[in-house]
């Protein structure tokens, strides 16, 4: 009985935090990046550096949501092994795997390295061709993978809500 209550609360927390993450990624896809797209190359790079700098400086609420979503989802899944049976457990396992391998893993192996490469640039030292090159090496790939993460994180949120 107590495990059931703990599981329900963890699942609620996981759903909430994964949904916040989905909203964050979605907002980048439909507002932030389209807005930045309107800037010239140097302005784009500098603006992204500033936005990403807030995240990379361990903004506390962002860290709680981002890391907390993983911890709460994994804990929910592990506890579900004692509480749930059959199809519901499989659905939670699927959502957990999609979230870890489709949202979190691409973040750390694709998007963060792209962010770090952009962070290393000195905007003031870039000429027009170097700014264009840096942007072209960053923006299309980053946007593609962010869209991928957005879609999968929304799918995970919908799956969790359906439980």
Residue, then its C-alpha position, 0 to 999 in steps of 0.5 A: x500500500x505505501x509503495x503504491x502511494x510513493x509510486x503515484x507521487x513519484x509518477x506525478x512528479x516525473x510527469x510534471x518534470x518531463x512535461x516542463x522539459x518538453x515545454x522548454x524544448x518546444x519553446x526553443x523550437x517554436x519561439x527562441x530559435x525562430x526569433x534568433x534566426x532573424x539576427x545576423x550571424x554575430x548577433x545570433x551567436x552572441x545571443x545563443x551564447x548568453x542564453x546557453x550561458x544561463x543554463x551552463x552556469x547551473x541555473x538552479x530551477x533548470x537543473x532541478x527540472x532537467x535532472x529531476x525529470x530523469x531521477x523521478x522517471x527512473x525511480x518511478x519505473x524501478x518502483x513500478x516493478x513492484x507495484x504495476x503489472x503487465x501492459x502499464x509497466x511496459x508502457x512506463x518502461x517504454x516512456x523511460x527508455x524513450x526519454x533517456x535515449x531519445x531526449x537526454x542522450x542526444x542532449x549530451x552527445x549532440x546539442x551540448x557539444x554544439x553549444x560548447x563549440x559555439x561558447x568557445x567563439x569570441x564574437x568580436x573576433x569573427x569576421x563575416x565569413x567566420x561568423x557564417x561558417x560557425x552559424x552554419x555548422x551549428x544552427x541546422x544540426x542543433x535545430x534538427x536535434x532539438x526538434x527530435x528531442x521536442x517531439x520525443x519529450x512530448x510523446x513521453x509526457x503524453x504517455x505518462x499522462x495516460x498512465 
